[in-house]
Amino acid sequence: MASNDDPVETWDGPTVTDVAVIPGDRIPDADGTQPGREPEVELATGLTLKVLPAIDADAYFDAVDARGLNFHPVRQFGQTYAFVRRHAPREPLFAWDPDLLIRHAFQLSRLIRDNAHCSEYAVRVIEDARRQIAPASGETFLAYHAGTPERKWLSQQEARDLGSLLRRFLEVRDRLPLRVRRGLWLAEYAVRDESPLVAIVWTVASIEALFNTDPKRLRKQFRERTVGVSAELGVLQVTEEVANRMYSARSEFVHGALAGAQDEDQLKRELHQVQSVVRAALRRAIEVDAFAARFHDDDSVRESWPVEL
């Protein structure tokens, strides 16, 4: 018989872990740089970037992939690494990443290194009397990159940089200027479709959200301020010719006049250049209060990046 002094066991509900496995092969870059690896990198409280044991990664892949009937193909890829959030919010129980923390990490990772990290292989692991692995289902999305030769994964140092940026973002997001918050949102839209032309539309929109101040001479504002902030931040110097072609491609596509004669490889290279500029500006706005303040209103943008209208 138990005495009154015996500890009483209490059940606090299931343990929930949200995981997003990034598919790919762990092949070093040409310069020997390795993908993020052990030791795992803490990105935020409870959220880490790590390499999973192969048995776990395969179980998560299997939980997401359609099984078919009597159909067991050999998987042709493995994991690059995974975003793992231990003790994720439990409500709603079967909703993956309900407070968007992993999705914020994806979004901010693109401000550090162009990539296509997404929730294609995202699962919620629920452990109580048994272990359930539930695919993210309605929470999934695909992402795309500009298709340039640069590597599309984070190194160990870049993973640490992402942790610093994510923690800073969580601290300042509610006081970021509206221009910056809209720019972040539109820049992320630019990776949600595989067409480079669609990406150009949203990339130009992101720059305009940051820098447009007047209803006239829109092309001139876009061109000169893109070139100006590119020079200031020292990121893949964008020329006026490149900025002008980006704006033309955006306008022609939006207005239905694009004949498809443009060189797609050149389009992708220049898209990557312009995306690098807007991402660098967004990152600086998150990291540096004084830089963010330059987006406070139209007058502060005009003063920071003057354009003769």
N, C-alpha and C positions, 0 to 999 in steps of 0.2 A: 504494500500500500504506500502510495506517495505521501510524503510529509508536506506540511505547509511551506517548508523551506526549499523544496525542490523547484528548480527553474521551470517556468511555464513556456513551452515552445509556442511561438506565434508565427503565423504565415503572413508575410507582407506582400503577397502576390507574386506573379511570375517575374523572372529576370528577362529583360528585353534588350537585345543588341541589334542595332541597325548597321548593315554592311552594304557597301557598294564596291564590288570587285572591278578593277580596271583591266580589261582583257589586253593581252599582248605578250610579247616575248621579252624576257629580261636580257636584252643584248646591249652591251655598252655602245656608247656613241663612238664616232671615229677617233675622237681625242682621248678615249678611255673613260669618259664620264659614265658612271653607273647610275641606273635608276635608284630612287630612294629605297633604302634597305634597312636591315637591322643595325643599330637598335631602332625600334619604332619611334616615330616623331610625334610628340604631342602637339596637336593643332589647336585644341581648345579643351576645356574641361570634359573629360570622358571621350574625346574624339582623337584618334590617332591615325597616322598613315603607317602601314606596316605590310610586310610580306606574310601572307597566311600560310599555315601548313598546307601542303598540296591536297590532303584529304578534305580539308575544310573548303578550299577554293573549288574543288571539283563538286562537292555537295551543293554549294551555292549556285554554280553554273547549272547543275542538273535541275535544281529547283526552279530555275527560270526558263530554261530551254523547253520548247514544245517536245513532247515525247513521242507523239504519233502512236502507231500500233505495230508491234514487232519491228521496231525501227530503232536501231542503236548505233548511229554513226560514230566514228572515232573523232573526238574533238581535235581540231587542228591548231589550237592556241592554248596558252596558259594565262597566268596573271602577270601583270606588271607590278602591281601592289594593290592594296585595298584601303578604303576609308572605313574605319571601324569605330562605331560609337557604342560604348558600353553603357548600360543603365540609361538607355534612351527613354524619352517620355512614353508612358504606357497607355495613354489615352489619346485618341482611340486606339484600341489594342492592335488592330490589324492595319493601321495607317503608318506607312514608312516615313521617317523623317518629318514628323508633324510640325516641328517648329523651324524647319528649313535649314538647320545648322549644316548638314552635309551639302545641301545645295548652295549655301553661301560659300562653303569651302571650294566647291567646283568653280563657282563664278569668279572668286578672287584668285584662284589658281591661274586663270587665264591672264590676269594682270601681271603675272610673274613669268609665265611661259605659255605660248600658244599651244592649246591642246583640245582634245575632244572628250574630256572626261565627262561622264554622264551616268545616269541611273539605269542603263541597259541591263546590267547584272546587279540589281539591288534587291536585298532580301531583309526581312525582319525575322530574327531568331528569337523564339519564345521558349523559355525553359522553365518548366515547373515539374509536374510528375513525369512529363515526357518532353521531348525536344521537337518543336515544330519549326520548319523553315518556310516562311510565307513569302512568295514573290511580291515585289512592290506593286505590281499590276498598274492600277490607275495613276500611280505616282511616277511612272517612268517617263523619260524623255531621252532622245538621242541628241548628240552634239557633233559638230563638224568643224574642221579647221581649214585654213586657206590652201593647204596642199603644197606648201613649200618644203624644201629638203631638211630644214632644221628639225631636230628631235622634238617629239611632242609629249614628253613625260618629264616629271620633276626629278632632279638630282636630290641627293640627301640634303645639301645646303639649301636648295630651292624649297624643299619640304619644310625646313626650319623657317625660311623666309615666309612661307605661306602661313605657318603657325603665328608668327609675329603679326602679319597683316590681318589675319582673321580675328585675333584677339583685339587688335586695335579697332577694326571695323565694328565689332560688337560693343566696344566702348563708346564710339563716336557716332554710330549710324543715325541716332535720333536727332543729332544736331548738324548733320551734313546739310549744306545748302540744297534746295530743291533741284537746282540744275545738276548737281552731282548725283543725287539719287536717281533722277530721270536718266542721266547719262549711263549710269551703271545698268539700269533696267534695259535700255535700248541696246547697249553693247552686248548684253547677254542674248537678246533676241537674235543678234547677228550670227550666232553659232547654232541656231535651232533649225536650219534648213541646209541641205547639201549644195544648193545652188550658190555660186559665188556672187551672182547678180543680186539675189535676195540679201546676202550678207552685206553687199555694198549699200543697199537701201538703208539697212538698219545701222550700219557703221556711220554713214553720212548723217543719219538722224541723231545718232548719239553725239557727234561733234556739234551739230546745230543746237542740240539741247544745252550743251555747255557754253557755246560761244556766240550764238546769234543774239543780237541786241536790237535790230531794227528791221522793219518789214520791207526795206528796199535793199538793192544790191546784195542779195543773198549769196550769190556765187562768190562775189568779191570777199564778203565776210568769211565764208567757208575757206576759200583759198588762202587768204592772207593770215588768218588766225591759225589755221592748221600748220602752215609753214612756220609761223612765228613760235608756236608752242613746241614744234618739233625741234627747232634750233635751240630753244631755251632748255629743253629737257635732254637734248643730245641723243635722241632715239631715232635710229634709221632715217636720217635726214630726208624729209619729204620736200621735193621741189614744187614750184608753182605748177609746172607741167603735169606732174603726177596728181596733185590735188585737183587740178582742172579736169583731168580725164576721169577721176573718180566721180566728180560732181556731174559730169556729162553722162557717164554710164548710169548713175542713179536716176537722173532726170529722164533719159531716154527709156529706161526700163519701166519706170513708174508710169510714164505717159504712153507706153505701148509702141514706141517708135524704134526700138532696138532691132536691127536687122541681123544681128549675130555675126557680124563681120570682124569683130574685135578679136585679137589674139588672146585666147583664154589663159595661156600660161603667163603672159604679161599682166593680165587682169588680176590673176591670183597673187603674183608678186607684189603688185602695187596695192592690192587690198591688204596684204600682210603688212606692208609699210604703214599704211594709214591706220590700221587696227593697232599696230604697235604704239603709235603716237597717242591715240585716244586712251589706250590702256595705261600708258605711262602717266598721262594726266590724271586719270581716275585714281591710280595708285598713289600719286603724290598728294592728291586732295584728301585721301583717307589718312595718310601718314603725317601730313604737315598742316596744322591748323591755319597757318598764315597763307598757304597756297589755297586751301579750301575757301578762305574768306574772299579771295579774288573772284569767286563765283556767286557772291552774295546777291548781287542785283545787276541790272543792265549797266549802271554807271561804273561799278567796280570792274566789270568785264571790259568796258570801253577804255577805262584808264589803264588796265593791265596790258591789253592787246589792241592798241588804237588802229582804226581803219578809217581812211578818208572816204566819206560817203558823199 
